[in-house]
Amino acid sequence: MTAPDSDARALLASRIRALLTTQPNVRERTMFGGVSFMVDERMAVAAGRDGDLLVRTNPDDYQAHLERGAVQAEMGNNRPMGRGWLKVPAAALASESELGFWLEIGLQSGSLRD
């Protein structure tokens, strides 16, 4: 029997794959405890085990994205990942348009150079 959390991750990963069909150079990697989606060798988003989404964002837009419902991403033990990383709770990703919004944020920020 599959654990509920892996079902949520698998469902979200499937939804992300469907939205990325027009993107060239997409590959998946297991990272950050989830399925990460790399576009042109830069991580855009990751499907988390609870169906949440880890999103890389432009640090200049960080506060605006928090106001939209994202929360600060953590590496465990309450260690923040930094202003370039957000977690979007699964409940905020119910619609394809909302998932598409966050995916676009990740794609745009993936083109930024550190």
PyMOL CGO cylinders between C-alpha atoms (Angstrom):
from pymol import cmd
from pymol.cgo import CYLINDER

trace = [
    CYLINDER, 0.00, 0.00, 0.00, 1.30, 3.48, -0.89, 0.3, 1, 1, 1, 1, 1, 1,
    CYLINDER, 1.30, 3.48, -0.89, 1.58, 6.05, 1.88, 0.3, 1, 1, 1, 1, 1, 1,
    CYLINDER, 1.58, 6.05, 1.88, -0.82, 9.02, 1.58, 0.3, 1, 1, 1, 1, 1, 1,
    CYLINDER, -0.82, 9.02, 1.58, 2.04, 11.52, 1.54, 0.3, 1, 1, 1, 1, 1, 1,
    CYLINDER, 2.04, 11.52, 1.54, 3.72, 9.85, -1.43, 0.3, 1, 1, 1, 1, 1, 1,
    CYLINDER, 3.72, 9.85, -1.43, 0.34, 9.83, -3.22, 0.3, 1, 1, 1, 1, 1, 1,
    CYLINDER, 0.34, 9.83, -3.22, 0.10, 13.61, -2.73, 0.3, 1, 1, 1, 1, 1, 1,
    CYLINDER, 0.10, 13.61, -2.73, 3.64, 14.07, -4.03, 0.3, 1, 1, 1, 1, 1, 1,
    CYLINDER, 3.64, 14.07, -4.03, 3.00, 11.81, -7.03, 0.3, 1, 1, 1, 1, 1, 1,
    CYLINDER, 3.00, 11.81, -7.03, -0.22, 13.62, -7.91, 0.3, 1, 1, 1, 1, 1, 1,
    CYLINDER, -0.22, 13.62, -7.91, 1.44, 17.04, -7.71, 0.3, 1, 1, 1, 1, 1, 1,
    CYLINDER, 1.44, 17.04, -7.71, 4.43, 15.83, -9.75, 0.3, 1, 1, 1, 1, 1, 1,
    CYLINDER, 4.43, 15.83, -9.75, 2.03, 14.56, -12.42, 0.3, 1, 1, 1, 1, 1, 1,
    CYLINDER, 2.03, 14.56, -12.42, 0.26, 17.92, -12.55, 0.3, 1, 1, 1, 1, 1, 1,
    CYLINDER, 0.26, 17.92, -12.55, 3.61, 19.72, -12.86, 0.3, 1, 1, 1, 1, 1, 1,
    CYLINDER, 3.61, 19.72, -12.86, 4.72, 17.38, -15.67, 0.3, 1, 1, 1, 1, 1, 1,
    CYLINDER, 4.72, 17.38, -15.67, 1.53, 18.19, -17.59, 0.3, 1, 1, 1, 1, 1, 1,
    CYLINDER, 1.53, 18.19, -17.59, 2.21, 21.92, -17.29, 0.3, 1, 1, 1, 1, 1, 1,
    CYLINDER, 2.21, 21.92, -17.29, 5.85, 21.55, -18.38, 0.3, 1, 1, 1, 1, 1, 1,
    CYLINDER, 5.85, 21.55, -18.38, 5.18, 19.72, -21.65, 0.3, 1, 1, 1, 1, 1, 1,
    CYLINDER, 5.18, 19.72, -21.65, 6.01, 22.82, -23.72, 0.3, 1, 1, 1, 1, 1, 1,
    CYLINDER, 6.01, 22.82, -23.72, 9.31, 23.48, -21.93, 0.3, 1, 1, 1, 1, 1, 1,
    CYLINDER, 9.31, 23.48, -21.93, 12.53, 22.19, -23.48, 0.3, 1, 1, 1, 1, 1, 1,
    CYLINDER, 12.53, 22.19, -23.48, 15.28, 20.59, -21.40, 0.3, 1, 1, 1, 1, 1, 1,
    CYLINDER, 15.28, 20.59, -21.40, 13.19, 19.37, -18.45, 0.3, 1, 1, 1, 1, 1, 1,
    CYLINDER, 13.19, 19.37, -18.45, 14.44, 16.66, -16.14, 0.3, 1, 1, 1, 1, 1, 1,
    CYLINDER, 14.44, 16.66, -16.14, 13.49, 15.38, -12.73, 0.3, 1, 1, 1, 1, 1, 1,
    CYLINDER, 13.49, 15.38, -12.73, 15.72, 14.75, -9.74, 0.3, 1, 1, 1, 1, 1, 1,
    CYLINDER, 15.72, 14.75, -9.74, 15.06, 13.56, -6.24, 0.3, 1, 1, 1, 1, 1, 1,
    CYLINDER, 15.06, 13.56, -6.24, 16.07, 16.54, -4.09, 0.3, 1, 1, 1, 1, 1, 1,
    CYLINDER, 16.07, 16.54, -4.09, 14.84, 18.35, -0.98, 0.3, 1, 1, 1, 1, 1, 1,
    CYLINDER, 14.84, 18.35, -0.98, 12.78, 15.31, 0.02, 0.3, 1, 1, 1, 1, 1, 1,
    CYLINDER, 12.78, 15.31, 0.02, 10.68, 15.51, -3.12, 0.3, 1, 1, 1, 1, 1, 1,
    CYLINDER, 10.68, 15.51, -3.12, 10.66, 15.42, -6.89, 0.3, 1, 1, 1, 1, 1, 1,
    CYLINDER, 10.66, 15.42, -6.89, 12.51, 18.46, -8.24, 0.3, 1, 1, 1, 1, 1, 1,
    CYLINDER, 12.51, 18.46, -8.24, 11.94, 19.78, -11.74, 0.3, 1, 1, 1, 1, 1, 1,
    CYLINDER, 11.94, 19.78, -11.74, 15.00, 21.16, -13.47, 0.3, 1, 1, 1, 1, 1, 1,
    CYLINDER, 15.00, 21.16, -13.47, 14.60, 23.33, -16.56, 0.3, 1, 1, 1, 1, 1, 1,
    CYLINDER, 14.60, 23.33, -16.56, 17.81, 24.13, -18.44, 0.3, 1, 1, 1, 1, 1, 1,
    CYLINDER, 17.81, 24.13, -18.44, 19.72, 22.62, -15.48, 0.3, 1, 1, 1, 1, 1, 1,
    CYLINDER, 19.72, 22.62, -15.48, 18.18, 25.09, -12.99, 0.3, 1, 1, 1, 1, 1, 1,
    CYLINDER, 18.18, 25.09, -12.99, 15.69, 24.00, -10.38, 0.3, 1, 1, 1, 1, 1, 1,
    CYLINDER, 15.69, 24.00, -10.38, 12.31, 25.66, -10.79, 0.3, 1, 1, 1, 1, 1, 1,
    CYLINDER, 12.31, 25.66, -10.79, 10.07, 23.78, -8.34, 0.3, 1, 1, 1, 1, 1, 1,
    CYLINDER, 10.07, 23.78, -8.34, 9.87, 20.60, -6.29, 0.3, 1, 1, 1, 1, 1, 1,
    CYLINDER, 9.87, 20.60, -6.29, 6.83, 18.51, -5.37, 0.3, 1, 1, 1, 1, 1, 1,
    CYLINDER, 6.83, 18.51, -5.37, 7.00, 17.86, -1.63, 0.3, 1, 1, 1, 1, 1, 1,
    CYLINDER, 7.00, 17.86, -1.63, 5.90, 14.71, 0.15, 0.3, 1, 1, 1, 1, 1, 1,
    CYLINDER, 5.90, 14.71, 0.15, 2.73, 16.32, 1.50, 0.3, 1, 1, 1, 1, 1, 1,
    CYLINDER, 2.73, 16.32, 1.50, 1.73, 17.77, -1.87, 0.3, 1, 1, 1, 1, 1, 1,
    CYLINDER, 1.73, 17.77, -1.87, 3.30, 21.13, -1.07, 0.3, 1, 1, 1, 1, 1, 1,
    CYLINDER, 3.30, 21.13, -1.07, 5.47, 22.95, -3.59, 0.3, 1, 1, 1, 1, 1, 1,
    CYLINDER, 5.47, 22.95, -3.59, 8.99, 24.25, -3.06, 0.3, 1, 1, 1, 1, 1, 1,
    CYLINDER, 8.99, 24.25, -3.06, 9.49, 27.25, -5.33, 0.3, 1, 1, 1, 1, 1, 1,
    CYLINDER, 9.49, 27.25, -5.33, 12.59, 29.17, -6.19, 0.3, 1, 1, 1, 1, 1, 1,
    CYLINDER, 12.59, 29.17, -6.19, 11.77, 32.88, -6.44, 0.3, 1, 1, 1, 1, 1, 1,
    CYLINDER, 11.77, 32.88, -6.44, 13.41, 36.20, -7.10, 0.3, 1, 1, 1, 1, 1, 1,
    CYLINDER, 13.41, 36.20, -7.10, 14.34, 37.51, -3.63, 0.3, 1, 1, 1, 1, 1, 1,
    CYLINDER, 14.34, 37.51, -3.63, 13.03, 40.95, -4.66, 0.3, 1, 1, 1, 1, 1, 1,
    CYLINDER, 13.03, 40.95, -4.66, 9.53, 39.43, -4.99, 0.3, 1, 1, 1, 1, 1, 1,
    CYLINDER, 9.53, 39.43, -4.99, 9.70, 37.37, -1.80, 0.3, 1, 1, 1, 1, 1, 1,
    CYLINDER, 9.70, 37.37, -1.80, 7.39, 39.51, 0.35, 0.3, 1, 1, 1, 1, 1, 1,
    CYLINDER, 7.39, 39.51, 0.35, 4.70, 39.75, -2.34, 0.3, 1, 1, 1, 1, 1, 1,
    CYLINDER, 4.70, 39.75, -2.34, 4.71, 35.97, -2.69, 0.3, 1, 1, 1, 1, 1, 1,
    CYLINDER, 4.71, 35.97, -2.69, 4.35, 35.53, 1.08, 0.3, 1, 1, 1, 1, 1, 1,
    CYLINDER, 4.35, 35.53, 1.08, 1.27, 37.74, 0.90, 0.3, 1, 1, 1, 1, 1, 1,
    CYLINDER, 1.27, 37.74, 0.90, -0.18, 35.43, -1.76, 0.3, 1, 1, 1, 1, 1, 1,
    CYLINDER, -0.18, 35.43, -1.76, -0.09, 32.44, 0.59, 0.3, 1, 1, 1, 1, 1, 1,
    CYLINDER, -0.09, 32.44, 0.59, 3.41, 31.01, 0.37, 0.3, 1, 1, 1, 1, 1, 1,
    CYLINDER, 3.41, 31.01, 0.37, 5.46, 30.50, 3.52, 0.3, 1, 1, 1, 1, 1, 1,
    CYLINDER, 5.46, 30.50, 3.52, 9.18, 30.57, 4.22, 0.3, 1, 1, 1, 1, 1, 1,
    CYLINDER, 9.18, 30.57, 4.22, 10.82, 27.33, 3.11, 0.3, 1, 1, 1, 1, 1, 1,
    CYLINDER, 10.82, 27.33, 3.11, 12.85, 25.45, 5.72, 0.3, 1, 1, 1, 1, 1, 1,
    CYLINDER, 12.85, 25.45, 5.72, 15.49, 22.74, 5.60, 0.3, 1, 1, 1, 1, 1, 1,
    CYLINDER, 15.49, 22.74, 5.60, 14.20, 21.10, 8.76, 0.3, 1, 1, 1, 1, 1, 1,
    CYLINDER, 14.20, 21.10, 8.76, 14.90, 21.97, 12.37, 0.3, 1, 1, 1, 1, 1, 1,
    CYLINDER, 14.90, 21.97, 12.37, 13.49, 25.47, 11.72, 0.3, 1, 1, 1, 1, 1, 1,
    CYLINDER, 13.49, 25.47, 11.72, 16.43, 26.42, 9.49, 0.3, 1, 1, 1, 1, 1, 1,
    CYLINDER, 16.43, 26.42, 9.49, 15.21, 28.85, 6.80, 0.3, 1, 1, 1, 1, 1, 1,
    CYLINDER, 15.21, 28.85, 6.80, 16.41, 28.25, 3.26, 0.3, 1, 1, 1, 1, 1, 1,
    CYLINDER, 16.41, 28.25, 3.26, 16.67, 31.96, 2.53, 0.3, 1, 1, 1, 1, 1, 1,
    CYLINDER, 16.67, 31.96, 2.53, 14.70, 34.65, 0.74, 0.3, 1, 1, 1, 1, 1, 1,
    CYLINDER, 14.70, 34.65, 0.74, 14.99, 32.90, -2.61, 0.3, 1, 1, 1, 1, 1, 1,
    CYLINDER, 14.99, 32.90, -2.61, 12.93, 29.88, -1.51, 0.3, 1, 1, 1, 1, 1, 1,
    CYLINDER, 12.93, 29.88, -1.51, 9.24, 29.49, -0.66, 0.3, 1, 1, 1, 1, 1, 1,
    CYLINDER, 9.24, 29.49, -0.66, 6.90, 26.66, 0.21, 0.3, 1, 1, 1, 1, 1, 1,
    CYLINDER, 6.90, 26.66, 0.21, 3.35, 26.77, -1.14, 0.3, 1, 1, 1, 1, 1, 1,
    CYLINDER, 3.35, 26.77, -1.14, 0.96, 24.63, 0.93, 0.3, 1, 1, 1, 1, 1, 1,
    CYLINDER, 0.96, 24.63, 0.93, -0.96, 21.92, -0.92, 0.3, 1, 1, 1, 1, 1, 1,
    CYLINDER, -0.96, 21.92, -0.92, -4.29, 23.59, -0.11, 0.3, 1, 1, 1, 1, 1, 1,
    CYLINDER, -4.29, 23.59, -0.11, -3.19, 26.66, -2.08, 0.3, 1, 1, 1, 1, 1, 1,
    CYLINDER, -3.19, 26.66, -2.08, -2.54, 24.55, -5.20, 0.3, 1, 1, 1, 1, 1, 1,
    CYLINDER, -2.54, 24.55, -5.20, -6.04, 23.17, -5.78, 0.3, 1, 1, 1, 1, 1, 1,
    CYLINDER, -6.04, 23.17, -5.78, -6.57, 24.89, -9.13, 0.3, 1, 1, 1, 1, 1, 1,
    CYLINDER, -6.57, 24.89, -9.13, -4.43, 24.44, -12.22, 0.3, 1, 1, 1, 1, 1, 1,
    CYLINDER, -4.43, 24.44, -12.22, -4.26, 28.21, -12.63, 0.3, 1, 1, 1, 1, 1, 1,
    CYLINDER, -4.26, 28.21, -12.63, -2.78, 28.63, -9.14, 0.3, 1, 1, 1, 1, 1, 1,
    CYLINDER, -2.78, 28.63, -9.14, -0.27, 25.83, -9.71, 0.3, 1, 1, 1, 1, 1, 1,
    CYLINDER, -0.27, 25.83, -9.71, 0.56, 27.42, -13.07, 0.3, 1, 1, 1, 1, 1, 1,
    CYLINDER, 0.56, 27.42, -13.07, 1.17, 30.77, -11.36, 0.3, 1, 1, 1, 1, 1, 1,
    CYLINDER, 1.17, 30.77, -11.36, 3.70, 29.27, -8.94, 0.3, 1, 1, 1, 1, 1, 1,
    CYLINDER, 3.70, 29.27, -8.94, 5.33, 27.18, -11.65, 0.3, 1, 1, 1, 1, 1, 1,
    CYLINDER, 5.33, 27.18, -11.65, 5.85, 30.31, -13.74, 0.3, 1, 1, 1, 1, 1, 1,
    CYLINDER, 5.85, 30.31, -13.74, 7.50, 32.01, -10.72, 0.3, 1, 1, 1, 1, 1, 1,
    CYLINDER, 7.50, 32.01, -10.72, 9.87, 29.06, -10.43, 0.3, 1, 1, 1, 1, 1, 1,
    CYLINDER, 9.87, 29.06, -10.43, 10.63, 29.07, -14.16, 0.3, 1, 1, 1, 1, 1, 1,
    CYLINDER, 10.63, 29.07, -14.16, 11.36, 32.80, -14.17, 0.3, 1, 1, 1, 1, 1, 1,
    CYLINDER, 11.36, 32.80, -14.17, 13.60, 32.63, -11.12, 0.3, 1, 1, 1, 1, 1, 1,
    CYLINDER, 13.60, 32.63, -11.12, 15.37, 29.56, -12.45, 0.3, 1, 1, 1, 1, 1, 1,
    CYLINDER, 15.37, 29.56, -12.45, 16.82, 31.78, -15.15, 0.3, 1, 1, 1, 1, 1, 1,
    CYLINDER, 16.82, 31.78, -15.15, 18.39, 34.06, -12.52, 0.3, 1, 1, 1, 1, 1, 1,
    CYLINDER, 18.39, 34.06, -12.52, 22.07, 33.55, -11.87, 0.3, 1, 1, 1, 1, 1, 1,
    CYLINDER, 22.07, 33.55, -11.87, 23.19, 33.24, -8.26, 0.3, 1, 1, 1, 1, 1, 1,
]
cmd.load_cgo(trace, "trace")
